[in-house]
Amino acid sequence: MNGIKRFFTEVKAHKKYMVPVMLFTITSLMYLLTHFNILWASFALIFQIIFFIWIIIVALLNRFKFWPILIFGLIFFSIGLSMVDVSSDLLNEAKEAYYSNDLVTAKNKLEAIDSQEILNSDDYITISENINDKIYEEKKNLIKKTKDAINKNDLESANENIEKVLQYDITDSEAQELKSKIIILQKKEQEKIIADENKQKIKKLEQHIDVLIKKHNFQEAKTVVENFSENNNEIDSESLIIKSISKKINDSEKQFEIDKKKNLIKSKYKEALKFYQKKQYQKSLSNIEDILKIDETHKEAKKLLARTNKKIEIENEKFWDNVKGIGVLILVILMGIGYMTNQPENNDAKEQNTTSNKNTNNKSFISELISDHKYTCQVTYKYRAKGNFTTRSGGYRTYKSESAVIEAIRKQNPEYKDITIISLKWKD
């Protein structure tokens, strides 16, 4: 508290310190505008750094306190981060791309949105429909241009147009058929300019490459094509046939990796679901995390992640409840053991009380017998010393009653406590 008071005192007393502190404070408050636009967070961070450097310089030169303003800035920085809505920014970026006629980017931005609130919003639905409608029209137009170019044997233009269609939708069956047709026509065109002796070489190369692709030996296939180009100078390495073979290898490798990831994700999700159903939530969580490392936008995995974390939270609560219950049970058992351990001592005490009562009755009886005599007696008595009871016998000279015997024993042995007469034998 003293440090904070000193800080405010220094700020109030020194204008050269007050100025950067006030500017830093105002800049930090700009994070509250992040909800409206993420650019406010960027501006706030830049100016925070500038003004904080100013603060440090003044503080170090004058030995002022500056940690309170640092904490203040960090608090608002954290608030700003928590207010950033990435999905909202993606929607705005998708709109900008749409209005710029960059439909591929617009579509990708929309697909990256995972906020259910935004996905259900009218704004998202409207822009999504507009983008899809425009892409549909664009694809229709490009496919028509592709067909016209093929008919005119303008294969280069046809290939450019169909590639744009596949950028919009790689699964479009009509576009894929046209692409295959273009590749075939390009090969035929290339084959026309290749001598007959080279046609056989190309055919063997293609067969070899097909075998390697089936075995998923993509790197070896690339090496084979490179070696073929180096050893056959008469065949241009930039020819469409060589390029098409290289492209076939690359496309096959990409598709293999995609399929591999899909199969891995499918397997991991199946495992995660199985462990979730078996209530093995930690194992399920491990598989879900593996899926999201491969594909962080996997919606089903995200849903299962939320459900699994909820279950783990419930399990943890149950565990600590059980720990508390077991702790109480152990405490009760220990108390019971303690009670049982002390029980024999209580019984001994009862026996001692009973014996004491009996001895008192005997003493009274003996007192009545010897109250008028002065004889020597043989006495047997019990006493307590150092916490233990002991029985002893001895001869004493008495005066009228056995209380004199007890008094004689006590004087002779001051350490004896709770002396009790067991028996007296009188001698004349």
DODO-631581 format. One record per residue (C-alpha): residue number from 1; residue in three letters; chain; x, y, z. Coordinates in Angstrom, 3 decimals. Layout:
ZAVO   num   residuo   cadena         px         py         pz
ZAVO   NUM       ALA        A          X          Y          Z
...
% end
This chain:
ZAVO   num   residuo   cadena         px         py         pz
ZAVO     1       MET        A      0.000      0.000      0.000
ZAVO     2       ASN        A      2.887      2.350      0.774
ZAVO     3       GLY        A      4.272      1.775     -2.738
ZAVO     4       ILE        A      0.927      2.712     -4.326
ZAVO     5       LYS        A      0.608      5.848     -2.175
ZAVO     6       ARG        A      4.131      6.847     -3.065
ZAVO     7       PHE        A      3.399      6.321     -6.766
ZAVO     8       PHE        A      0.346      8.616     -6.742
ZAVO     9       THR        A      2.243     11.202     -4.684
ZAVO    10       GLU        A      5.079     11.257     -7.230
ZAVO    11       VAL        A      2.650     11.499    -10.155
ZAVO    12       LYS        A      0.805     14.398     -8.517
ZAVO    13       ALA        A      3.988     16.232     -7.577
ZAVO    14       HIS        A      5.898     15.913    -10.877
ZAVO    15       LYS        A      4.278     16.996    -14.113
ZAVO    16       LYS        A      7.046     15.388    -16.172
ZAVO    17       TYR        A      5.949     12.053    -14.697
ZAVO    18       MET        A      2.224     12.794    -14.775
ZAVO    19       VAL        A      2.119     13.334    -18.567
ZAVO    20       PRO        A      3.349      9.869    -19.708
ZAVO    21       VAL        A      1.343      8.179    -16.931
ZAVO    22       MET        A     -1.888      9.879    -18.043
ZAVO    23       LEU        A     -1.208      9.081    -21.707
ZAVO    24       PHE        A     -0.474      5.451    -20.812
ZAVO    25       THR        A     -3.727      5.271    -18.807
ZAVO    26       ILE        A     -5.819      6.672    -21.676
ZAVO    27       THR        A     -4.134      4.286    -24.112
ZAVO    28       SER        A     -4.870      1.314    -21.847
ZAVO    29       LEU        A     -8.557      2.268    -21.753
ZAVO    30       MET        A     -8.616      1.967    -25.556
ZAVO    31       TYR        A     -8.693     -1.827    -25.087
ZAVO    32       LEU        A    -12.343     -1.455    -24.069
ZAVO    33       LEU        A    -13.111     -0.515    -27.704
ZAVO    34       THR        A    -11.737     -3.868    -28.946
ZAVO    35       HIS        A    -15.259     -5.274    -28.920
ZAVO    36       PHE        A    -16.165     -2.948    -31.799
ZAVO    37       ASN        A    -13.020     -3.432    -33.862
ZAVO    38       ILE        A     -9.822     -5.407    -33.268
ZAVO    39       LEU        A     -7.789     -2.489    -34.668
ZAVO    40       TRP        A     -8.344     -0.637    -31.389
ZAVO    41       ALA        A     -6.339     -3.353    -29.614
ZAVO    42       SER        A     -3.487     -2.899    -32.093
ZAVO    43       PHE        A     -3.442      0.881    -31.606
ZAVO    44       ALA        A     -3.612      0.491    -27.822
ZAVO    45       LEU        A     -0.670     -1.935    -27.742
ZAVO    46       ILE        A      1.560      0.258    -29.928
ZAVO    47       PHE        A      0.921      3.414    -27.896
ZAVO    48       GLN        A      1.206      1.500    -24.613
ZAVO    49       ILE        A      4.722      0.428    -25.528
ZAVO    50       ILE        A      5.716      3.982    -26.540
ZAVO    51       PHE        A      4.344      5.646    -23.381
ZAVO    52       PHE        A      5.626      2.924    -21.061
ZAVO    53       ILE        A      9.172      3.411    -22.390
ZAVO    54       TRP        A      8.724      7.120    -21.614
ZAVO    55       ILE        A      7.520      6.248    -18.083
ZAVO    56       ILE        A     10.499      3.925    -17.439
ZAVO    57       ILE        A     13.012      6.566    -18.543
ZAVO    58       VAL        A     11.520      9.244    -16.252
ZAVO    59       ALA        A     11.082      6.771    -13.357
ZAVO    60       LEU        A     14.644      5.453    -13.509
ZAVO    61       LEU        A     16.190      8.917    -13.775
ZAVO    62       ASN        A     14.226     10.160    -10.737
ZAVO    63       ARG        A     13.878      6.880     -8.831
ZAVO    64       PHE        A     10.090      6.946     -9.071
ZAVO    65       LYS        A      7.801      3.952     -8.518
ZAVO    66       PHE        A      6.261      2.656    -11.756
ZAVO    67       TRP        A      5.032     -0.900    -11.053
ZAVO    68       PRO        A      1.413      0.181    -10.250
ZAVO    69       ILE        A      0.932      1.669    -13.733
ZAVO    70       LEU        A      2.469     -1.471    -15.274
ZAVO    71       ILE        A     -0.079     -3.662    -13.487
ZAVO    72       PHE        A     -2.864     -1.306    -14.569
ZAVO    73       GLY        A     -1.763     -1.604    -18.215
ZAVO    74       LEU        A     -1.518     -5.412    -18.044
ZAVO    75       ILE        A     -5.030     -5.667    -16.592
ZAVO    76       PHE        A     -6.548     -3.724    -19.480
ZAVO    77       PHE        A     -4.384     -5.634    -21.966
ZAVO    78       SER        A     -5.919     -8.877    -20.623
ZAVO    79       ILE        A     -9.407     -7.377    -20.823
ZAVO    80       GLY        A     -8.764     -6.393    -24.433
ZAVO    81       LEU        A     -7.633     -9.898    -25.362
ZAVO    82       SER        A    -10.734    -11.426    -23.785
ZAVO    83       MET        A    -12.946     -9.115    -25.856
ZAVO    84       VAL        A    -11.383    -10.042    -29.192
ZAVO    85       ASP        A    -13.938    -11.858    -31.324
ZAVO    86       VAL        A    -11.980    -13.691    -34.037
ZAVO    87       SER        A    -15.085    -15.113    -35.668
ZAVO    88       SER        A    -16.583    -11.634    -36.007
ZAVO    89       ASP        A    -13.376    -10.421    -37.687
ZAVO    90       LEU        A    -13.451    -13.387    -40.073
ZAVO    91       LEU        A    -17.009    -12.483    -41.054
ZAVO    92       ASN        A    -15.954     -8.882    -41.765
ZAVO    93       GLU        A    -12.958    -10.085    -43.790
ZAVO    94       ALA        A    -15.242    -12.413    -45.744
ZAVO    95       LYS        A    -17.492     -9.450    -46.574
ZAVO    96       GLU        A    -14.526     -7.357    -47.730
ZAVO    97       ALA        A    -13.282    -10.202    -49.933
ZAVO    98       TYR        A    -16.769    -10.656    -51.374
ZAVO    99       TYR        A    -17.106     -6.973    -52.261
ZAVO   100       SER        A    -13.601     -7.162    -53.818
ZAVO   101       ASN        A    -14.808    -10.103    -55.918
ZAVO   102       ASP        A    -12.221    -12.384    -54.265
ZAVO   103       LEU        A    -14.689    -15.225    -53.852
ZAVO   104       VAL        A    -12.131    -17.911    -52.958
ZAVO   105       THR        A    -10.848    -15.891    -49.978
ZAVO   106       ALA        A    -14.405    -14.986    -48.961
ZAVO   107       LYS        A    -15.415    -18.645    -48.959
ZAVO   108       ASN        A    -12.330    -19.714    -46.963
ZAVO   109       LYS        A    -12.955    -17.010    -44.355
ZAVO   110       LEU        A    -16.543    -18.173    -43.866
ZAVO   111       GLU        A    -15.466    -21.806    -43.500
ZAVO   112       ALA        A    -13.004    -20.818    -40.745
ZAVO   113       ILE        A    -15.787    -19.364    -38.548
ZAVO   114       ASP        A    -16.678    -21.682    -35.658
ZAVO   115       SER        A    -18.780    -19.424    -33.435
ZAVO   116       GLN        A    -22.252    -20.937    -33.279
ZAVO   117       GLU        A    -23.744    -17.532    -32.510
ZAVO   118       ILE        A    -22.299    -16.035    -35.726
ZAVO   119       LEU        A    -23.144    -19.152    -37.772
ZAVO   120       ASN        A    -26.798    -18.684    -36.788
ZAVO   121       SER        A    -26.817    -14.925    -37.344
ZAVO   122       ASP        A    -28.741    -13.338    -40.213
ZAVO   123       ASP        A    -25.599    -11.479    -41.273
ZAVO   124       TYR        A    -23.664    -14.745    -41.772
ZAVO   125       ILE        A    -26.541    -16.477    -43.561
ZAVO   126       THR        A    -26.998    -13.521    -45.943
ZAVO   127       ILE        A    -23.325    -13.144    -46.902
ZAVO   128       SER        A    -22.950    -16.940    -47.189
ZAVO   129       GLU        A    -25.886    -17.142    -49.610
ZAVO   130       ASN        A    -24.545    -14.209    -51.633
ZAVO   131       ILE        A    -21.073    -15.772    -51.908
ZAVO   132       ASN        A    -22.459    -19.196    -52.868
ZAVO   133       ASP        A    -24.775    -17.647    -55.485
ZAVO   134       LYS        A    -21.938    -15.632    -56.978
ZAVO   135       ILE        A    -19.595    -18.653    -56.993
ZAVO   136       TYR        A    -22.290    -20.718    -58.704
ZAVO   137       GLU        A    -22.679    -18.102    -61.434
ZAVO   138       GLU        A    -18.893    -17.714    -61.770
ZAVO   139       LYS        A    -18.401    -21.496    -62.055
ZAVO   140       LYS        A    -21.155    -21.743    -64.649
ZAVO   141       ASN        A    -19.546    -18.967    -66.702
ZAVO   142       LEU        A    -16.018    -20.444    -66.419
ZAVO   143       ILE        A    -17.172    -23.948    -67.427
ZAVO   144       LYS        A    -18.809    -22.460    -70.514
ZAVO   145       LYS        A    -15.588    -20.596    -71.384
ZAVO   146       THR        A    -13.608    -23.824    -70.825
ZAVO   147       LYS        A    -15.786    -25.781    -73.248
ZAVO   148       ASP        A    -15.534    -23.034    -75.868
ZAVO   149       ALA        A    -11.732    -22.954    -75.494
ZAVO   150       ILE        A    -11.541    -26.743    -75.903
ZAVO   151       ASN        A    -13.619    -26.562    -79.055
ZAVO   152       LYS        A    -11.203    -23.917    -80.377
ZAVO   153       ASN        A     -8.257    -26.110    -79.298
ZAVO   154       ASP        A     -7.104    -23.295    -77.004
ZAVO   155       LEU        A     -6.002    -25.723    -74.292
ZAVO   156       GLU        A     -3.998    -23.162    -72.315
ZAVO   157       SER        A     -7.041    -20.898    -71.786
ZAVO   158       ALA        A     -9.223    -23.926    -71.110
ZAVO   159       ASN        A     -6.796    -25.108    -68.409
ZAVO   160       GLU        A     -6.671    -21.661    -66.742
ZAVO   161       ASN        A    -10.474    -21.444    -66.597
ZAVO   162       ILE        A    -10.989    -24.929    -65.225
ZAVO   163       GLU        A     -8.318    -24.363    -62.546
ZAVO   164       LYS        A    -10.326    -21.374    -61.298
ZAVO   165       VAL        A    -13.438    -23.549    -61.086
ZAVO   166       LEU        A    -11.553    -26.156    -59.037
ZAVO   167       GLN        A    -10.375    -23.403    -56.700
ZAVO   168       TYR        A    -14.014    -22.699    -55.892
ZAVO   169       ASP        A    -14.896    -26.378    -55.545
ZAVO   170       ILE        A    -12.331    -29.139    -56.013
ZAVO   171       THR        A    -15.086    -31.782    -55.786
ZAVO   172       ASP        A    -17.051    -30.415    -58.782
ZAVO   173       SER        A    -17.493    -33.520    -60.961
ZAVO   174       GLU        A    -18.058    -31.619    -64.229
ZAVO   175       ALA        A    -14.895    -29.558    -63.691
ZAVO   176       GLN        A    -12.887    -32.718    -62.929
ZAVO   177       GLU        A    -14.093    -34.358    -66.134
ZAVO   178       LEU        A    -13.138    -31.307    -68.179
ZAVO   179       LYS        A     -9.730    -31.218    -66.455
ZAVO   180       SER        A     -9.100    -34.862    -67.397
ZAVO   181       LYS        A    -10.188    -34.148    -70.954
ZAVO   182       ILE        A     -7.800    -31.187    -71.194
ZAVO   183       ILE        A     -4.886    -33.304    -69.905
ZAVO   184       ILE        A     -5.618    -35.978    -72.507
ZAVO   185       LEU        A     -5.779    -33.388    -75.304
ZAVO   186       GLN        A     -2.544    -31.783    -74.082
ZAVO   187       LYS        A     -0.819    -35.150    -74.165
ZAVO   188       LYS        A     -2.025    -35.775    -77.686
ZAVO   189       GLU        A     -0.752    -32.389    -78.782
ZAVO   190       GLN        A      2.616    -33.076    -77.226
ZAVO   191       GLU        A      2.833    -36.548    -78.679
ZAVO   192       LYS        A      2.452    -35.117    -82.164
ZAVO   193       ILE        A      5.796    -33.392    -81.869
ZAVO   194       ILE        A      7.616    -36.285    -80.220
ZAVO   195       ALA        A      9.367    -38.781    -82.479
ZAVO   196       ASP        A      8.135    -42.355    -82.528
ZAVO   197       GLU        A     11.243    -43.603    -80.698
ZAVO   198       ASN        A     10.520    -41.200    -77.811
ZAVO   199       LYS        A      6.865    -42.210    -77.543
ZAVO   200       GLN        A      7.923    -45.614    -76.269
ZAVO   201       LYS        A     10.193    -44.008    -73.675
ZAVO   202       ILE        A      7.366    -41.754    -72.458
ZAVO   203       LYS        A      4.980    -44.724    -72.251
ZAVO   204       LYS        A      7.437    -46.754    -70.151
ZAVO   205       LEU        A      8.044    -43.708    -67.932
ZAVO   206       GLU        A      4.313    -43.276    -67.335
ZAVO   207       GLN        A      3.893    -46.971    -66.500
ZAVO   208       HIS        A      6.831    -46.834    -64.073
ZAVO   209       ILE        A      5.432    -43.696    -62.434
ZAVO   210       ASP        A      1.966    -45.290    -62.097
ZAVO   211       VAL        A      3.513    -48.250    -60.245
ZAVO   212       LEU        A      5.440    -45.965    -57.862
ZAVO   213       ILE        A      2.338    -43.852    -57.195
ZAVO   214       LYS        A      0.343    -46.968    -56.288
ZAVO   215       LYS        A      3.112    -47.880    -53.833
ZAVO   216       HIS        A      3.089    -44.297    -52.499
ZAVO   217       ASN        A      6.781    -43.893    -53.382
ZAVO   218       PHE        A      6.333    -40.280    -54.446
ZAVO   219       GLN        A      9.892    -39.112    -53.829
ZAVO   220       GLU        A     11.259    -41.974    -55.896
ZAVO   221       ALA        A      8.795    -41.104    -58.674
ZAVO   222       LYS        A     10.053    -37.504    -58.715
ZAVO   223       THR        A     13.642    -38.728    -58.886
ZAVO   224       VAL        A     12.758    -41.021    -61.820
ZAVO   225       VAL        A     11.264    -38.091    -63.762
ZAVO   226       GLU        A     14.338    -35.915    -63.061
ZAVO   227       ASN        A     16.699    -38.663    -64.208
ZAVO   228       PHE        A     14.582    -39.247    -67.304
ZAVO   229       SER        A     14.828    -35.558    -68.268
ZAVO   230       GLU        A     18.603    -35.513    -67.720
ZAVO   231       ASN        A     19.168    -38.693    -69.784
ZAVO   232       ASN        A     16.854    -37.686    -72.654
ZAVO   233       ASN        A     17.904    -34.260    -73.855
ZAVO   234       GLU        A     15.775    -34.598    -76.969
ZAVO   235       ILE        A     12.673    -34.427    -74.782
ZAVO   236       ASP        A     12.144    -30.971    -73.341
ZAVO   237       SER        A     11.841    -31.085    -69.522
ZAVO   238       GLU        A      9.353    -28.219    -69.806
ZAVO   239       SER        A      7.146    -30.141    -72.221
ZAVO   240       LEU        A      3.507    -30.619    -71.303
ZAVO   241       ILE        A      3.930    -34.392    -71.055
ZAVO   242       ILE        A      6.757    -34.153    -68.486
ZAVO   243       LYS        A      4.903    -31.426    -66.632
ZAVO   244       SER        A      1.702    -33.465    -66.594
ZAVO   245       ILE        A      3.583    -36.479    -65.210
ZAVO   246       SER        A      5.170    -34.306    -62.487
ZAVO   247       LYS        A      1.797    -32.765    -61.698
ZAVO   248       LYS        A      0.237    -36.204    -61.464
ZAVO   249       ILE        A      2.875    -37.197    -58.889
ZAVO   250       ASN        A      2.339    -34.007    -56.845
ZAVO   251       ASP        A     -1.460    -34.270    -56.953
ZAVO   252       SER        A     -1.330    -37.937    -55.953
ZAVO   253       GLU        A      1.012    -37.134    -53.062
ZAVO   254       LYS        A     -1.256    -34.329    -51.840
ZAVO   255       GLN        A     -4.318    -36.543    -52.099
ZAVO   256       PHE        A     -2.497    -39.327    -50.240
ZAVO   257       GLU        A     -1.615    -36.934    -47.386
ZAVO   258       ILE        A     -5.198    -35.645    -47.272
ZAVO   259       ASP        A     -6.581    -39.188    -47.167
ZAVO   260       LYS        A     -4.000    -40.154    -44.565
ZAVO   261       LYS        A     -5.030    -37.254    -42.322
ZAVO   262       LYS        A     -8.725    -38.006    -42.852
ZAVO   263       ASN        A     -8.220    -41.659    -41.930
ZAVO   264       LEU        A     -6.141    -40.715    -38.894
ZAVO   265       ILE        A     -8.771    -38.198    -37.764
ZAVO   266       LYS        A    -11.524    -40.744    -38.329
ZAVO   267       SER        A     -9.623    -43.357    -36.302
ZAVO   268       LYS        A     -8.794    -40.919    -33.501
ZAVO   269       TYR        A    -12.385    -39.671    -33.307
ZAVO   270       LYS        A    -13.670    -43.246    -33.158
ZAVO   271       GLU        A    -11.233    -43.981    -30.310
ZAVO   272       ALA        A    -12.170    -40.769    -28.488
ZAVO   273       LEU        A    -15.864    -41.614    -28.750
ZAVO   274       LYS        A    -15.245    -45.176    -27.534
ZAVO   275       PHE        A    -13.289    -43.985    -24.492
ZAVO   276       TYR        A    -15.942    -41.324    -23.786
ZAVO   277       GLN        A    -18.674    -43.971    -23.764
ZAVO   278       LYS        A    -16.545    -46.107    -21.421
ZAVO   279       LYS        A    -16.154    -43.055    -19.128
ZAVO   280       GLN        A    -12.374    -43.059    -19.697
ZAVO   281       TYR        A    -12.390    -39.309    -20.202
ZAVO   282       GLN        A     -8.630    -38.652    -20.003
ZAVO   283       LYS        A     -7.939    -41.117    -22.837
ZAVO   284       SER        A    -10.794    -39.586    -24.811
ZAVO   285       LEU        A     -9.321    -36.107    -24.229
ZAVO   286       SER        A     -5.887    -37.254    -25.474
ZAVO   287       ASN        A     -7.371    -38.463    -28.786
ZAVO   288       ILE        A     -9.413    -35.272    -29.223
ZAVO   289       GLU        A     -6.287    -33.138    -28.729
ZAVO   290       ASP        A     -4.497    -35.218    -31.409
ZAVO   291       ILE        A     -7.385    -34.529    -33.819
ZAVO   292       LEU        A     -7.315    -30.780    -33.189
ZAVO   293       LYS        A     -3.543    -30.695    -33.771
ZAVO   294       ILE        A     -4.230    -32.032    -37.268
ZAVO   295       ASP        A     -7.420    -30.070    -37.936
ZAVO   296       GLU        A     -8.197    -27.313    -35.436
ZAVO   297       THR        A    -11.526    -26.590    -37.169
ZAVO   298       HIS        A    -12.937    -30.122    -36.705
ZAVO   299       LYS        A    -16.412    -29.311    -35.377
ZAVO   300       GLU        A    -17.351    -32.782    -34.079
ZAVO   301       ALA        A    -14.064    -33.007    -32.135
ZAVO   302       LYS        A    -14.710    -29.571    -30.599
ZAVO   303       LYS        A    -18.185    -30.617    -29.480
ZAVO   304       LEU        A    -16.823    -33.835    -27.970
ZAVO   305       LEU        A    -14.039    -31.829    -26.293
ZAVO   306       ALA        A    -16.584    -29.616    -24.522
ZAVO   307       ARG        A    -18.593    -32.647    -23.374
ZAVO   308       THR        A    -15.449    -34.474    -22.192
ZAVO   309       ASN        A    -14.153    -31.480    -20.218
ZAVO   310       LYS        A    -17.561    -31.203    -18.538
ZAVO   311       LYS        A    -17.455    -34.872    -17.567
ZAVO   312       ILE        A    -13.884    -34.539    -16.230
ZAVO   313       GLU        A    -14.979    -31.569    -14.130
ZAVO   314       ILE        A    -17.870    -33.598    -12.670
ZAVO   315       GLU        A    -15.531    -36.570    -12.005
ZAVO   316       ASN        A    -13.084    -34.278    -10.164
ZAVO   317       GLU        A    -15.881    -32.921     -7.996
ZAVO   318       LYS        A    -17.002    -36.475     -7.162
ZAVO   319       PHE        A    -13.404    -37.469     -6.356
ZAVO   320       TRP        A    -12.975    -34.680     -3.819
ZAVO   321       ASP        A    -16.387    -35.435     -2.307
ZAVO   322       ASN        A    -15.267    -39.062     -1.881
ZAVO   323       VAL        A    -11.970    -37.924     -0.364
ZAVO   324       LYS        A    -13.889    -35.850      2.177
ZAVO   325       GLY        A    -16.208    -38.808      2.955
ZAVO   326       ILE        A    -13.275    -41.202      3.385
ZAVO   327       GLY        A    -11.523    -38.665      5.605
ZAVO   328       VAL        A    -14.579    -38.428      7.880
ZAVO   329       LEU        A    -14.855    -42.245      7.964
ZAVO   330       ILE        A    -11.168    -42.617      8.903
ZAVO   331       LEU        A    -11.610    -40.003     11.656
ZAVO   332       VAL        A    -14.611    -41.882     13.081
ZAVO   333       ILE        A    -12.667    -45.181     12.999
ZAVO   334       LEU        A     -9.676    -43.607     14.762
ZAVO   335       MET        A    -11.968    -42.136     17.451
ZAVO   336       GLY        A    -13.548    -45.574     17.926
ZAVO   337       ILE        A    -10.117    -47.214     18.246
ZAVO   338       GLY        A     -9.108    -44.570     20.772
ZAVO   339       TYR        A    -12.255    -45.182     22.768
ZAVO   340       MET        A    -11.731    -48.957     22.770
ZAVO   341       THR        A     -8.080    -48.517     23.778
ZAVO   342       ASN        A     -9.047    -46.456     26.851
ZAVO   343       GLN        A    -11.871    -48.796     27.931
ZAVO   344       PRO        A     -9.739    -51.271     30.002
ZAVO   345       GLU        A     -8.302    -48.404     32.032
ZAVO   346       ASN        A    -11.821    -47.337     32.954
ZAVO   347       ASN        A    -12.625    -50.897     34.030
ZAVO   348       ASP        A     -9.475    -50.940     36.206
ZAVO   349       ALA        A    -10.577    -47.680     37.780
ZAVO   350       LYS        A    -13.998    -49.194     38.559
ZAVO   351       GLU        A    -12.320    -52.230     40.147
ZAVO   352       GLN        A    -10.105    -49.932     42.209
ZAVO   353       ASN        A    -13.147    -47.976     43.371
ZAVO   354       THR        A    -14.909    -51.200     44.320
ZAVO   355       THR        A    -11.827    -52.462     46.217
ZAVO   356       SER        A    -11.488    -49.084     47.926
ZAVO   357       ASN        A    -15.129    -49.245     49.044
ZAVO   358       LYS        A    -14.630    -52.745     50.392
ZAVO   359       ASN        A    -11.447    -51.708     52.255
ZAVO   360       THR        A    -13.234    -48.719     53.741
ZAVO   361       ASN        A    -15.904    -51.025     55.105
ZAVO   362       ASN        A    -13.165    -53.332     56.491
ZAVO   363       LYS        A    -11.351    -50.372     58.054
ZAVO   364       SER        A    -14.530    -49.269     59.799
ZAVO   365       PHE        A    -15.055    -52.768     61.109
ZAVO   366       ILE        A    -11.423    -53.058     62.296
ZAVO   367       SER        A    -11.588    -49.582     63.881
ZAVO   368       GLU        A    -14.543    -50.675     65.985
ZAVO   369       LEU        A    -12.585    -53.740     67.162
ZAVO   370       ILE        A     -9.314    -52.003     68.090
ZAVO   371       SER        A    -10.387    -48.492     69.053
ZAVO   372       ASP        A     -9.759    -49.185     72.752
ZAVO   373       HIS        A     -6.432    -51.077     72.436
ZAVO   374       LYS        A     -2.723    -50.293     72.214
ZAVO   375       TYR        A     -1.135    -53.349     70.632
ZAVO   376       THR        A      1.551    -54.174     68.126
ZAVO   377       CYS        A      0.031    -55.337     64.818
ZAVO   378       GLN        A      1.032    -57.188     61.653
ZAVO   379       VAL        A     -0.498    -55.171     58.804
ZAVO   380       THR        A     -0.921    -55.885     55.077
ZAVO   381       TYR        A     -1.643    -52.798     52.994
ZAVO   382       LYS        A     -1.745    -51.453     49.414
ZAVO   383       TYR        A     -0.318    -48.125     48.230
ZAVO   384       ARG        A      0.310    -46.182     45.041
ZAVO   385       ALA        A      3.763    -44.913     44.095
ZAVO   386       LYS        A      4.844    -43.578     40.666
ZAVO   387       GLY        A      1.434    -44.408     39.231
ZAVO   388       ASN        A      1.492    -48.110     40.184
ZAVO   389       PHE        A     -0.287    -49.952     43.045
ZAVO   390       THR        A      1.841    -52.234     45.272
ZAVO   391       THR        A      0.962    -54.536     48.230
ZAVO   392       ARG        A      3.290    -54.822     51.235
ZAVO   393       SER        A      3.279    -56.200     54.862
ZAVO   394       GLY        A      4.915    -54.855     58.081
ZAVO   395       GLY        A      4.665    -54.591     61.893
ZAVO   396       TYR        A      3.591    -51.342     63.598
ZAVO   397       ARG        A      2.735    -50.153     67.100
ZAVO   398       THR        A     -0.767    -48.768     67.134
ZAVO   399       TYR        A     -2.720    -46.275     69.201
ZAVO   400       LYS        A     -6.419    -47.083     69.464
ZAVO   401       SER        A     -7.280    -47.295     65.691
ZAVO   402       GLU        A     -5.947    -48.498     62.318
ZAVO   403       SER        A     -5.787    -44.833     61.190
ZAVO   404       ALA        A     -2.728    -44.631     63.415
ZAVO   405       VAL        A     -1.252    -47.526     61.432
ZAVO   406       ILE        A     -1.843    -45.633     58.165
ZAVO   407       GLU        A     -0.354    -42.484     59.693
ZAVO   408       ALA        A      2.734    -44.441     60.819
ZAVO   409       ILE        A      3.156    -45.876     57.309
ZAVO   410       ARG        A      2.750    -42.417     55.725
ZAVO   411       LYS        A      5.346    -40.827     58.074
ZAVO   412       GLN        A      7.822    -43.599     57.373
ZAVO   413       ASN        A      7.160    -43.503     53.614
ZAVO   414       PRO        A      6.049    -40.005     52.489
ZAVO   415       GLU        A      6.050    -41.023     48.810
ZAVO   416       TYR        A      3.241    -43.559     49.368
ZAVO   417       LYS        A     -0.221    -42.399     48.173
ZAVO   418       ASP        A     -3.723    -43.852     48.490
ZAVO   419       ILE        A     -2.703    -46.219     51.364
ZAVO   420       THR        A     -5.375    -48.883     51.863
ZAVO   421       ILE        A     -5.438    -51.460     54.790
ZAVO   422       ILE        A     -6.057    -54.963     53.520
ZAVO   423       SER        A     -5.624    -56.889     56.834
ZAVO   424       LEU        A     -4.496    -56.393     60.483
ZAVO   425       LYS        A     -3.250    -59.096     62.879
ZAVO   426       TRP        A     -2.975    -57.966     66.509
ZAVO   427       LYS        A     -0.455    -59.222     69.032
ZAVO   428       ASP        A     -0.680    -58.754     72.802
% end
